[in-house]
Amino acid sequence: MKILITTDTYSTYISGVVTSIGNLREELESLCHEVRILTVSDNVKNYYKDGVYHIRSLPLKLYPNTRFPISFARDYLEEIIEWQPHIIH
């Protein structure tokens, strides 16, 4: 099964959310599911690395370590649509 997990924090931060998503991904992959992550980037560049789509973003001053996307990353969104995930979480 193809599973896309969307989150506003992942990998560059340390938090309970990041740990939970990492554990969920690991367990789903151990069950032979294909998992990709869609998250905001830690900088102003879009990039894809190790099954994670990073959408360019800027800091949101209201909360520490919180960022908001500044791009639709059309090429990545088209790739995700073409990939056709069965579940989006």
N, CA, C and O atoms as a CHARMM CRD file, in Angstrom:
* protein
*
  356
    1    1 MET  N      0.83100  -1.17000   0.00000 PROA 1      0.00000
    2    1 MET  CA     0.00000   0.00000   0.00000 PROA 1      0.00000
    3    1 MET  C      0.88500   1.24600   0.00000 PROA 1      0.00000
    4    1 MET  O      1.93300   1.26700   0.64600 PROA 1      0.00000
    5    2 LYS  N      0.47000   2.26100  -0.71000 PROA 2      0.00000
    6    2 LYS  CA     1.19500   3.53200  -0.76000 PROA 2      0.00000
    7    2 LYS  C      0.56400   4.49800   0.23500 PROA 2      0.00000
    8    2 LYS  O     -0.63800   4.76100   0.18700 PROA 2      0.00000
    9    3 ILE  N      1.39400   5.02300   1.13800 PROA 3      0.00000
   10    3 ILE  CA     0.90500   5.89300   2.20100 PROA 3      0.00000
   11    3 ILE  C      1.69500   7.19100   2.20100 PROA 3      0.00000
   12    3 ILE  O      2.92600   7.18200   2.23500 PROA 3      0.00000
   13    4 LEU  N      0.97700   8.30800   2.16100 PROA 4      0.00000
   14    4 LEU  CA     1.58800   9.63000   2.25400 PROA 4      0.00000
   15    4 LEU  C      1.23900  10.21100   3.61900 PROA 4      0.00000
   16    4 LEU  O      0.06600  10.32500   3.97300 PROA 4      0.00000
   17    5 ILE  N      2.26200  10.57500   4.37700 PROA 5      0.00000
   18    5 ILE  CA     2.06400  11.20800   5.67900 PROA 5      0.00000
   19    5 ILE  C      2.42700  12.68100   5.53000 PROA 5      0.00000
   20    5 ILE  O      3.52500  13.01000   5.08000 PROA 5      0.00000
   21    6 THR  N      1.51700  13.55900   5.90300 PROA 6      0.00000
   22    6 THR  CA     1.78100  14.99600   5.84500 PROA 6      0.00000
   23    6 THR  C      1.97200  15.52200   7.26100 PROA 6      0.00000
   24    6 THR  O      1.27500  15.11200   8.19000 PROA 6      0.00000
   25    7 THR  N      2.92800  16.43700   7.41200 PROA 7      0.00000
   26    7 THR  CA     3.22200  16.97200   8.73200 PROA 7      0.00000
   27    7 THR  C      3.91800  18.32000   8.60000 PROA 7      0.00000
   28    7 THR  O      4.58200  18.59200   7.60000 PROA 7      0.00000
   29    8 ASP  N      3.76100  19.15000   9.60800 PROA 8      0.00000
   30    8 ASP  CA     4.45200  20.44900   9.57500 PROA 8      0.00000
   31    8 ASP  C      5.81100  20.39000  10.25200 PROA 8      0.00000
   32    8 ASP  O      6.56100  21.36600  10.20900 PROA 8      0.00000
   33    9 THR  N      6.14300  19.27100  10.87400 PROA 9      0.00000
   34    9 THR  CA     7.48100  19.08800  11.45800 PROA 9      0.00000
   35    9 THR  C      7.97000  17.68100  11.14900 PROA 9      0.00000
   36    9 THR  O      7.22900  16.70500  11.26000 PROA 9      0.00000
   37   10 TYR  N      9.23200  17.60600  10.75900 PROA 10     0.00000
   38   10 TYR  CA     9.81500  16.29100  10.49400 PROA 10     0.00000
   39   10 TYR  C     11.33000  16.39000  10.40900 PROA 10     0.00000
   40   10 TYR  O     11.85900  17.38300   9.90700 PROA 10     0.00000
   41   11 SER  N     11.99400  15.43100  10.86600 PROA 11     0.00000
   42   11 SER  CA    13.42300  15.12200  10.78300 PROA 11     0.00000
   43   11 SER  C     14.42400  16.18700  11.24200 PROA 11     0.00000
   44   11 SER  O     15.37200  15.83600  11.94300 PROA 11     0.00000
   45   12 THR  N     14.27200  17.43200  10.89600 PROA 12     0.00000
   46   12 THR  CA    15.27300  18.40000  11.34600 PROA 12     0.00000
   47   12 THR  C     15.00400  18.86900  12.78100 PROA 12     0.00000
   48   12 THR  O     15.83600  19.54700  13.38500 PROA 12     0.00000
   49   13 TYR  N     13.85900  18.51000  13.31000 PROA 13     0.00000
   50   13 TYR  CA    13.49600  18.88700  14.67400 PROA 13     0.00000
   51   13 TYR  C     13.43100  17.64300  15.54400 PROA 13     0.00000
   52   13 TYR  O     13.32700  16.52200  15.04600 PROA 13     0.00000
   53   14 ILE  N     13.49400  17.85800  16.84200 PROA 14     0.00000
   54   14 ILE  CA    13.31100  16.76200  17.79200 PROA 14     0.00000
   55   14 ILE  C     12.07700  17.09500  18.61400 PROA 14     0.00000
   56   14 ILE  O     12.04300  18.08900  19.34000 PROA 14     0.00000
   57   15 SER  N     11.06100  16.24100  18.48600 PROA 15     0.00000
   58   15 SER  CA     9.83300  16.42700  19.25000 PROA 15     0.00000
   59   15 SER  C      9.08000  15.10700  19.28400 PROA 15     0.00000
   60   15 SER  O      9.43900  14.15100  18.59700 PROA 15     0.00000
   61   16 GLY  N      8.04000  15.07200  20.08600 PROA 16     0.00000
   62   16 GLY  CA     7.21200  13.86900  20.15700 PROA 16     0.00000
   63   16 GLY  C      6.53100  13.57500  18.83400 PROA 16     0.00000
   64   16 GLY  O      6.38800  12.41300  18.45300 PROA 16     0.00000
   65   17 VAL  N      6.11000  14.61800  18.13100 PROA 17     0.00000
   66   17 VAL  CA     5.46300  14.43800  16.82600 PROA 17     0.00000
   67   17 VAL  C      6.43400  13.81000  15.83700 PROA 17     0.00000
   68   17 VAL  O      6.09200  12.85000  15.14500 PROA 17     0.00000
   69   18 VAL  N      7.63400  14.34900  15.77400 PROA 18     0.00000
   70   18 VAL  CA     8.64100  13.83100  14.84000 PROA 18     0.00000
   71   18 VAL  C      8.97900  12.38200  15.17400 PROA 18     0.00000
   72   18 VAL  O      9.08400  11.54800  14.27500 PROA 18     0.00000
   73   19 THR  N      9.14700  12.08100  16.44200 PROA 19     0.00000
   74   19 THR  CA     9.44800  10.71200  16.86400 PROA 19     0.00000
   75   19 THR  C      8.30400   9.76600  16.50500 PROA 19     0.00000
   76   19 THR  O      8.54300   8.66300  16.01400 PROA 19     0.00000
   77   20 SER  N      7.06500  10.19200  16.74500 PROA 20     0.00000
   78   20 SER  CA     5.89700   9.36000  16.43200 PROA 20     0.00000
   79   20 SER  C      5.79600   9.08800  14.93900 PROA 20     0.00000
   80   20 SER  O      5.53100   7.95800  14.53000 PROA 20     0.00000
   81   21 ILE  N      6.00600  10.11300  14.12400 PROA 21     0.00000
   82   21 ILE  CA     5.92800   9.93100  12.67000 PROA 21     0.00000
   83   21 ILE  C      7.05000   9.01500  12.18900 PROA 21     0.00000
   84   21 ILE  O      6.82600   8.15200  11.34000 PROA 21     0.00000
   85   22 GLY  N      8.24500   9.19700  12.72300 PROA 22     0.00000
   86   22 GLY  CA     9.35500   8.32100  12.35500 PROA 22     0.00000
   87   22 GLY  C      9.08000   6.87200  12.71900 PROA 22     0.00000
   88   22 GLY  O      9.35600   5.96700  11.93200 PROA 22     0.00000
   89   23 ASN  N      8.53500   6.64900  13.91300 PROA 23     0.00000
   90   23 ASN  CA     8.19100   5.28400  14.34700 PROA 23     0.00000
   91   23 ASN  C      7.08000   4.69200  13.48500 PROA 23     0.00000
   92   23 ASN  O      7.13500   3.52200  13.10700 PROA 23     0.00000
   93   24 LEU  N      6.06400   5.51500  13.17600 PROA 24     0.00000
   94   24 LEU  CA     4.96800   5.04700  12.32700 PROA 24     0.00000
   95   24 LEU  C      5.49100   4.65500  10.94800 PROA 24     0.00000
   96   24 LEU  O      5.13200   3.60500  10.41600 PROA 24     0.00000
   97   25 ARG  N      6.33100   5.49400  10.38100 PROA 25     0.00000
   98   25 ARG  CA     6.89800   5.20200   9.06400 PROA 25     0.00000
   99   25 ARG  C      7.70000   3.90100   9.09600 PROA 25     0.00000
  100   25 ARG  O      7.54900   3.04500   8.22500 PROA 25     0.00000
  101   26 GLU  N      8.54600   3.76700  10.10000 PROA 26     0.00000
  102   26 GLU  CA     9.38000   2.56400  10.21900 PROA 26     0.00000
  103   26 GLU  C      8.52400   1.30000  10.32100 PROA 26     0.00000
  104   26 GLU  O      8.81200   0.30100   9.66200 PROA 26     0.00000
  105   27 GLU  N      7.48700   1.34100  11.13400 PROA 27     0.00000
  106   27 GLU  CA     6.62300   0.16300  11.29900 PROA 27     0.00000
  107   27 GLU  C      5.84100  -0.14900  10.02500 PROA 27     0.00000
  108   27 GLU  O      5.70400  -1.31400   9.65000 PROA 27     0.00000
  109   28 LEU  N      5.32900   0.88400   9.36000 PROA 28     0.00000
  110   28 LEU  CA     4.60300   0.65300   8.11500 PROA 28     0.00000
  111   28 LEU  C      5.51600   0.06000   7.05100 PROA 28     0.00000
  112   28 LEU  O      5.11400  -0.84300   6.31700 PROA 28     0.00000
  113   29 GLU  N      6.74300   0.56500   6.96700 PROA 29     0.00000
  114   29 GLU  CA     7.68800   0.01900   5.99000 PROA 29     0.00000
  115   29 GLU  C      8.08300  -1.41600   6.33600 PROA 29     0.00000
  116   29 GLU  O      8.33900  -2.21500   5.43500 PROA 29     0.00000
  117   30 SER  N      8.13700  -1.75100   7.60900 PROA 30     0.00000
  118   30 SER  CA     8.45200  -3.13400   8.00100 PROA 30     0.00000
  119   30 SER  C      7.33200  -4.09200   7.59200 PROA 30     0.00000
  120   30 SER  O      7.54400  -5.30000   7.48400 PROA 30     0.00000
  121   31 LEU  N      6.14000  -3.54000   7.36700 PROA 31     0.00000
  122   31 LEU  CA     5.00300  -4.33100   6.88900 PROA 31     0.00000
  123   31 LEU  C      4.87600  -4.26900   5.36400 PROA 31     0.00000
  124   31 LEU  O      3.84300  -4.63100   4.80000 PROA 31     0.00000
  125   32 CYS  N      5.94100  -3.80600   4.71200 PROA 32     0.00000
  126   32 CYS  CA     6.06400  -3.74000   3.25100 PROA 32     0.00000
  127   32 CYS  C      5.17900  -2.68000   2.58500 PROA 32     0.00000
  128   32 CYS  O      4.84000  -2.80700   1.40800 PROA 32     0.00000
  129   33 HSD  N      4.80400  -1.62800   3.33800 PROA 33     0.00000
  130   33 HSD  CA     4.09400  -0.50900   2.74200 PROA 33     0.00000
  131   33 HSD  C      5.12100   0.50200   2.23100 PROA 33     0.00000
  132   33 HSD  O      6.21200   0.63000   2.78800 PROA 33     0.00000
  133   34 GLU  N      4.76100   1.20600   1.17900 PROA 34     0.00000
  134   34 GLU  CA     5.62200   2.26800   0.66600 PROA 34     0.00000
  135   34 GLU  C      5.14900   3.57800   1.29000 PROA 34     0.00000
  136   34 GLU  O      4.00600   3.99000   1.09400 PROA 34     0.00000
  137   35 VAL  N      6.03100   4.22800   2.04100 PROA 35     0.00000
  138   35 VAL  CA     5.64700   5.43400   2.77900 PROA 35     0.00000
  139   35 VAL  C      6.49200   6.61200   2.31600 PROA 35     0.00000
  140   35 VAL  O      7.71200   6.51200   2.18900 PROA 35     0.00000
  141   36 ARG  N      5.81900   7.72500   2.06600 PROA 36     0.00000
  142   36 ARG  CA     6.49400   8.98400   1.77100 PROA 36     0.00000
  143   36 ARG  C      5.94600  10.04100   2.72400 PROA 36     0.00000
  144   36 ARG  O      4.82400   9.93900   3.22100 PROA 36     0.00000
  145   37 ILE  N      6.76500  11.05100   2.96200 PROA 37     0.00000
  146   37 ILE  CA     6.40900  12.13200   3.87800 PROA 37     0.00000
  147   37 ILE  C      6.34800  13.43300   3.08900 PROA 37     0.00000
  148   37 ILE  O      7.18300  13.66500   2.21400 PROA 37     0.00000
  149   38 LEU  N      5.37400  14.28100   3.38500 PROA 38     0.00000
  150   38 LEU  CA     5.28500  15.63000   2.82900 PROA 38     0.00000
  151   38 LEU  C      5.33800  16.60000   3.99800 PROA 38     0.00000
  152   38 LEU  O      4.48400  16.56300   4.88400 PROA 38     0.00000
  153   39 THR  N      6.35000  17.47200   3.99700 PROA 39     0.00000
  154   39 THR  CA     6.54300  18.39100   5.11400 PROA 39     0.00000
  155   39 THR  C      7.10100  19.71900   4.61700 PROA 39     0.00000
  156   39 THR  O      7.43600  19.86300   3.44100 PROA 39     0.00000
  157   40 VAL  N      7.19400  20.67200   5.51200 PROA 40     0.00000
  158   40 VAL  CA     7.82700  21.94100   5.15700 PROA 40     0.00000
  159   40 VAL  C      9.33700  21.79200   5.28200 PROA 40     0.00000
  160   40 VAL  O      9.84200  21.02000   6.09600 PROA 40     0.00000
  161   41 SER  N     10.03400  22.54700   4.46000 PROA 41     0.00000
  162   41 SER  CA    11.49200  22.54300   4.46200 PROA 41     0.00000
  163   41 SER  C     12.02000  23.34900   5.64600 PROA 41     0.00000
  164   41 SER  O     11.30400  24.16600   6.22600 PROA 41     0.00000
  165   42 ASP  N     13.26300  23.11000   5.98700 PROA 42     0.00000
  166   42 ASP  CA    13.90000  23.91500   7.04200 PROA 42     0.00000
  167   42 ASP  C     14.60400  25.12900   6.44200 PROA 42     0.00000
  168   42 ASP  O     15.35500  25.81900   7.13100 PROA 42     0.00000
  169   43 ASN  N     14.35700  25.39000   5.14000 PROA 43     0.00000
  170   43 ASN  CA    14.94300  26.55300   4.47700 PROA 43     0.00000
  171   43 ASN  C     14.01900  27.00400   3.33800 PROA 43     0.00000
  172   43 ASN  O     12.87700  26.55200   3.25100 PROA 43     0.00000
  173   44 VAL  N     14.50000  27.87200   2.48800 PROA 44     0.00000
  174   44 VAL  CA    13.65900  28.40600   1.41400 PROA 44     0.00000
  175   44 VAL  C     13.82100  27.64000   0.10200 PROA 44     0.00000
  176   44 VAL  O     13.67200  28.21500  -0.97600 PROA 44     0.00000
  177   45 LYS  N     14.12400  26.35200   0.19100 PROA 45     0.00000
  178   45 LYS  CA    14.28300  25.52700  -1.00800 PROA 45     0.00000
  179   45 LYS  C     13.39100  24.29600  -0.91900 PROA 45     0.00000
  180   45 LYS  O     13.21100  23.70900   0.14800 PROA 45     0.00000
  181   46 ASN  N     12.83500  23.91900  -2.07700 PROA 46     0.00000
  182   46 ASN  CA    12.13900  22.64300  -2.18400 PROA 46     0.00000
  183   46 ASN  C     13.19800  21.57600  -2.41800 PROA 46     0.00000
  184   46 ASN  O     14.14600  21.79300  -3.17200 PROA 46     0.00000
  185   47 TYR  N     13.04200  20.43300  -1.77900 PROA 47     0.00000
  186   47 TYR  CA    13.92700  19.31800  -2.09500 PROA 47     0.00000
  187   47 TYR  C     13.28600  18.00400  -1.67900 PROA 47     0.00000
  188   47 TYR  O     12.38800  17.97100  -0.83700 PROA 47     0.00000
  189   48 TYR  N     13.76200  16.92600  -2.28300 PROA 48     0.00000
  190   48 TYR  CA    13.27800  15.58000  -2.00100 PROA 48     0.00000
  191   48 TYR  C     14.47100  14.75400  -1.56100 PROA 48     0.00000
  192   48 TYR  O     15.49400  14.72000  -2.24500 PROA 48     0.00000
  193   49 LYS  N     14.34500  14.08900  -0.42400 PROA 49     0.00000
  194   49 LYS  CA    15.45100  13.28000   0.08600 PROA 49     0.00000
  195   49 LYS  C     14.89300  12.13000   0.90200 PROA 49     0.00000
  196   49 LYS  O     14.08200  12.33700   1.80500 PROA 49     0.00000
  197   50 ASP  N     15.32500  10.92000   0.58800 PROA 50     0.00000
  198   50 ASP  CA    14.97800   9.72100   1.34600 PROA 50     0.00000
  199   50 ASP  C     13.47300   9.55100   1.56200 PROA 50     0.00000
  200   50 ASP  O     13.03100   9.22800   2.66400 PROA 50     0.00000
  201   51 GLY  N     12.69900   9.76900   0.51100 PROA 51     0.00000
  202   51 GLY  CA    11.25900   9.57000   0.61900 PROA 51     0.00000
  203   51 GLY  C     10.51600  10.70500   1.29800 PROA 51     0.00000
  204   51 GLY  O      9.35500  10.55600   1.67700 PROA 51     0.00000
  205   52 VAL  N     11.18700  11.84500   1.45200 PROA 52     0.00000
  206   52 VAL  CA    10.56500  12.99800   2.11200 PROA 52     0.00000
  207   52 VAL  C     10.57000  14.19400   1.16200 PROA 52     0.00000
  208   52 VAL  O     11.62300  14.62700   0.69600 PROA 52     0.00000
  209   53 TYR  N      9.37700  14.71900   0.88300 PROA 53     0.00000
  210   53 TYR  CA     9.22900  15.93900   0.09700 PROA 53     0.00000
  211   53 TYR  C      9.27300  17.12000   1.05600 PROA 53     0.00000
  212   53 TYR  O      8.45500  17.21200   1.97200 PROA 53     0.00000
  213   54 HSD  N     10.21800  18.01400   0.85000 PROA 54     0.00000
  214   54 HSD  CA    10.35300  19.21300   1.68000 PROA 54     0.00000
  215   54 HSD  C      9.91100  20.41500   0.84500 PROA 54     0.00000
  216   54 HSD  O     10.49400  20.69600  -0.20200 PROA 54     0.00000
  217   55 ILE  N      8.88800  21.11800   1.30800 PROA 55     0.00000
  218   55 ILE  CA     8.35700  22.28200   0.60400 PROA 55     0.00000
  219   55 ILE  C      8.95100  23.53700   1.23600 PROA 55     0.00000
  220   55 ILE  O      8.89600  23.71100   2.45300 PROA 55     0.00000
  221   56 ARG  N      9.51300  24.40100   0.41100 PROA 56     0.00000
  222   56 ARG  CA    10.19500  25.58000   0.94800 PROA 56     0.00000
  223   56 ARG  C      9.28300  26.36800   1.87500 PROA 56     0.00000
  224   56 ARG  O      8.07300  26.45000   1.66500 PROA 56     0.00000
  225   57 SER  N      9.89100  26.94500   2.90500 PROA 57     0.00000
  226   57 SER  CA     9.10200  27.61200   3.93800 PROA 57     0.00000
  227   57 SER  C      9.89900  28.72300   4.60600 PROA 57     0.00000
  228   57 SER  O     11.10600  28.86400   4.41100 PROA 57     0.00000
  229   58 LEU  N      9.18800  29.49100   5.38800 PROA 58     0.00000
  230   58 LEU  CA     9.78100  30.56000   6.19100 PROA 58     0.00000
  231   58 LEU  C      9.39100  30.35800   7.64900 PROA 58     0.00000
  232   58 LEU  O      8.38400  29.71000   7.93200 PROA 58     0.00000
  233   59 PRO  N     10.17300  30.90300   8.57800 PROA 59     0.00000
  234   59 PRO  CA     9.81300  30.78700   9.99300 PROA 59     0.00000
  235   59 PRO  C      8.50800  31.52000  10.29900 PROA 59     0.00000
  236   59 PRO  O      8.23400  32.58800   9.75100 PROA 59     0.00000
  237   60 LEU  N      7.72900  30.93700  11.16600 PROA 60     0.00000
  238   60 LEU  CA     6.51900  31.56600  11.67700 PROA 60     0.00000
  239   60 LEU  C      6.85400  32.05200  13.07800 PROA 60     0.00000
  240   60 LEU  O      7.09200  31.24000  13.97200 PROA 60     0.00000
  241   61 LYS  N      6.87700  33.32600  13.27500 PROA 61     0.00000
  242   61 LYS  CA     7.38600  33.91500  14.51800 PROA 61     0.00000
  243   61 LYS  C      6.53600  33.61700  15.74800 PROA 61     0.00000
  244   61 LYS  O      6.98900  33.83600  16.87100 PROA 61     0.00000
  245   62 LEU  N      5.32500  33.12700  15.56200 PROA 62     0.00000
  246   62 LEU  CA     4.43000  32.89200  16.70200 PROA 62     0.00000
  247   62 LEU  C      4.91300  31.78000  17.62900 PROA 62     0.00000
  248   62 LEU  O      4.77100  31.86900  18.84900 PROA 62     0.00000
  249   63 TYR  N      5.48800  30.72800  17.03300 PROA 63     0.00000
  250   63 TYR  CA     5.93900  29.57900  17.81200 PROA 63     0.00000
  251   63 TYR  C      7.36500  29.22500  17.41100 PROA 63     0.00000
  252   63 TYR  O      7.69400  29.27500  16.22600 PROA 63     0.00000
  253   64 PRO  N      8.21400  28.87100  18.36000 PROA 64     0.00000
  254   64 PRO  CA     9.59000  28.49500  18.00400 PROA 64     0.00000
  255   64 PRO  C      9.60400  27.24100  17.11400 PROA 64     0.00000
  256   64 PRO  O      8.81100  26.32000  17.31200 PROA 64     0.00000
  257   65 ASN  N     10.49800  27.22200  16.15200 PROA 65     0.00000
  258   65 ASN  CA    10.69700  26.08900  15.23900 PROA 65     0.00000
  259   65 ASN  C      9.49700  25.79800  14.34400 PROA 65     0.00000
  260   65 ASN  O      9.44000  24.73400  13.72800 PROA 65     0.00000
  261   66 THR  N      8.53700  26.71900  14.25900 PROA 66     0.00000
  262   66 THR  CA     7.38600  26.51900  13.39700 PROA 66     0.00000
  263   66 THR  C      7.60100  27.28100  12.09900 PROA 66     0.00000
  264   66 THR  O      8.04700  28.42800  12.09800 PROA 66     0.00000
  265   67 ARG  N      7.27000  26.61400  10.98500 PROA 67     0.00000
  266   67 ARG  CA     7.48600  27.22100   9.66800 PROA 67     0.00000
  267   67 ARG  C      6.19700  27.10500   8.86500 PROA 67     0.00000
  268   67 ARG  O      5.34300  26.26700   9.15700 PROA 67     0.00000
  269   68 PHE  N      6.06500  27.95700   7.84700 PROA 68     0.00000
  270   68 PHE  CA     4.91000  27.86700   6.96900 PROA 68     0.00000
  271   68 PHE  C      5.39100  27.83300   5.52000 PROA 68     0.00000
  272   68 PHE  O      6.36200  28.50200   5.16400 PROA 68     0.00000
  273   69 PRO  N      4.70300  27.04600   4.68300 PROA 69     0.00000
  274   69 PRO  CA     5.13700  26.89800   3.29200 PROA 69     0.00000
  275   69 PRO  C      4.94100  28.18300   2.49800 PROA 69     0.00000
  276   69 PRO  O      3.98800  28.92800   2.72600 PROA 69     0.00000
  277   70 ILE  N      5.84800  28.43000   1.57100 PROA 70     0.00000
  278   70 ILE  CA     5.73700  29.60100   0.70200 PROA 70     0.00000
  279   70 ILE  C      5.70900  29.18700  -0.76500 PROA 70     0.00000
  280   70 ILE  O      5.93100  30.00800  -1.65500 PROA 70     0.00000
  281   71 SER  N      5.44100  27.92600  -1.00700 PROA 71     0.00000
  282   71 SER  CA     5.44600  27.40200  -2.37500 PROA 71     0.00000
  283   71 SER  C      4.42500  26.28500  -2.47600 PROA 71     0.00000
  284   71 SER  O      4.16100  25.58100  -1.50200 PROA 71     0.00000
  285   72 PHE  N      3.85800  26.12900  -3.65200 PROA 72     0.00000
  286   72 PHE  CA     2.98800  24.98800  -3.89600 PROA 72     0.00000
  287   72 PHE  C      3.79000  23.76400  -4.32300 PROA 72     0.00000
  288   72 PHE  O      3.26800  22.64900  -4.34600 PROA 72     0.00000
  289   73 ALA  N      5.06400  23.97800  -4.66100 PROA 73     0.00000
  290   73 ALA  CA     5.93900  22.88500  -5.11300 PROA 73     0.00000
  291   73 ALA  C      5.21300  22.02200  -6.14300 PROA 73     0.00000
  292   73 ALA  O      5.09400  20.80500  -6.00100 PROA 73     0.00000
  293   74 ARG  N      4.74600  22.68400  -7.15700 PROA 74     0.00000
  294   74 ARG  CA     3.90500  22.04400  -8.17000 PROA 74     0.00000
  295   74 ARG  C      4.50900  20.74500  -8.70800 PROA 74     0.00000
  296   74 ARG  O      3.79300  19.76000  -8.89100 PROA 74     0.00000
  297   75 ASP  N      5.81500  20.73500  -8.96100 PROA 75     0.00000
  298   75 ASP  CA     6.43700  19.51700  -9.49800 PROA 75     0.00000
  299   75 ASP  C      6.32200  18.35300  -8.51500 PROA 75     0.00000
  300   75 ASP  O      6.08800  17.21900  -8.93400 PROA 75     0.00000
  301   76 TYR  N      6.48300  18.61200  -7.21700 PROA 76     0.00000
  302   76 TYR  CA     6.34700  17.54900  -6.21500 PROA 76     0.00000
  303   76 TYR  C      4.89800  17.11200  -6.07600 PROA 76     0.00000
  304   76 TYR  O      4.61400  15.92000  -5.94900 PROA 76     0.00000
  305   77 LEU  N      3.98500  18.06500  -6.09800 PROA 77     0.00000
  306   77 LEU  CA     2.57200  17.71600  -5.99300 PROA 77     0.00000
  307   77 LEU  C      2.13100  16.87800  -7.18400 PROA 77     0.00000
  308   77 LEU  O      1.35600  15.93300  -7.03000 PROA 77     0.00000
  309   78 GLU  N      2.61700  17.21700  -8.35700 PROA 78     0.00000
  310   78 GLU  CA     2.30900  16.40700  -9.54300 PROA 78     0.00000
  311   78 GLU  C      2.89300  14.99800  -9.40100 PROA 78     0.00000
  312   78 GLU  O      2.25200  14.01400  -9.77000 PROA 78     0.00000
  313   79 GLU  N      4.10800  14.91000  -8.86600 PROA 79     0.00000
  314   79 GLU  CA     4.73100  13.59700  -8.64900 PROA 79     0.00000
  315   79 GLU  C      3.92700  12.77200  -7.65400 PROA 79     0.00000
  316   79 GLU  O      3.74000  11.57200  -7.85200 PROA 79     0.00000
  317   80 ILE  N      3.45200  13.40300  -6.58700 PROA 80     0.00000
  318   80 ILE  CA     2.64500  12.69700  -5.57800 PROA 80     0.00000
  319   80 ILE  C      1.32800  12.22500  -6.19900 PROA 80     0.00000
  320   80 ILE  O      0.89500  11.10000  -5.95300 PROA 80     0.00000
  321   81 ILE  N      0.69900  13.07500  -6.99400 PROA 81     0.00000
  322   81 ILE  CA    -0.55300  12.69200  -7.65300 PROA 81     0.00000
  323   81 ILE  C     -0.31200  11.52100  -8.59900 PROA 81     0.00000
  324   81 ILE  O     -1.11300  10.58900  -8.65600 PROA 81     0.00000
  325   82 GLU  N      0.77900  11.57000  -9.33200 PROA 82     0.00000
  326   82 GLU  CA     1.11700  10.47400 -10.24600 PROA 82     0.00000
  327   82 GLU  C      1.41800   9.18100  -9.47300 PROA 82     0.00000
  328   82 GLU  O      1.08700   8.09000  -9.93600 PROA 82     0.00000
  329   83 TRP  N      2.03700   9.30500  -8.30900 PROA 83     0.00000
  330   83 TRP  CA     2.35600   8.15800  -7.45900 PROA 83     0.00000
  331   83 TRP  C      1.06900   7.48800  -6.96400 PROA 83     0.00000
  332   83 TRP  O      1.06100   6.28000  -6.72900 PROA 83     0.00000
  333   84 GLN  N      0.00500   8.23800  -6.80500 PROA 84     0.00000
  334   84 GLN  CA    -1.31800   7.76400  -6.40400 PROA 84     0.00000
  335   84 GLN  C     -1.32300   7.04500  -5.04500 PROA 84     0.00000
  336   84 GLN  O     -1.53600   5.83400  -4.98500 PROA 84     0.00000
  337   85 PRO  N     -1.09300   7.77900  -3.97600 PROA 85     0.00000
  338   85 PRO  CA    -1.14100   7.13700  -2.65400 PROA 85     0.00000
  339   85 PRO  C     -2.54000   6.58800  -2.36300 PROA 85     0.00000
  340   85 PRO  O     -3.54700   7.17900  -2.75400 PROA 85     0.00000
  341   86 HSD  N     -2.58300   5.46500  -1.68000 PROA 86     0.00000
  342   86 HSD  CA    -3.85800   4.85500  -1.28000 PROA 86     0.00000
  343   86 HSD  C     -4.41600   5.54900  -0.04800 PROA 86     0.00000
  344   86 HSD  O     -5.63100   5.64500   0.12700 PROA 86     0.00000
  345   87 ILE  N     -3.51900   6.03200   0.80400 PROA 87     0.00000
  346   87 ILE  CA    -3.92400   6.68400   2.05300 PROA 87     0.00000
  347   87 ILE  C     -3.08700   7.95400   2.22000 PROA 87     0.00000
  348   87 ILE  O     -1.87800   7.95700   1.98700 PROA 87     0.00000
  349   88 ILE  N     -3.75900   9.02800   2.62700 PROA 88     0.00000
  350   88 ILE  CA    -3.06400  10.26800   3.00000 PROA 88     0.00000
  351   88 ILE  C     -3.39600  10.53300   4.45300 PROA 88     0.00000
  352   88 ILE  O     -4.56000  10.65400   4.83400 PROA 88     0.00000
  353   89 HSD  N     -2.35800  10.62100   5.24700 PROA 89     0.00000
  354   89 HSD  CA    -2.54200  10.80600   6.69800 PROA 89     0.00000
  355   89 HSD  C     -1.94300  12.13400   7.08800 PROA 89     0.00000
  356   89 HSD  O     -1.97900  12.50700   8.26000 PROA 89     0.00000
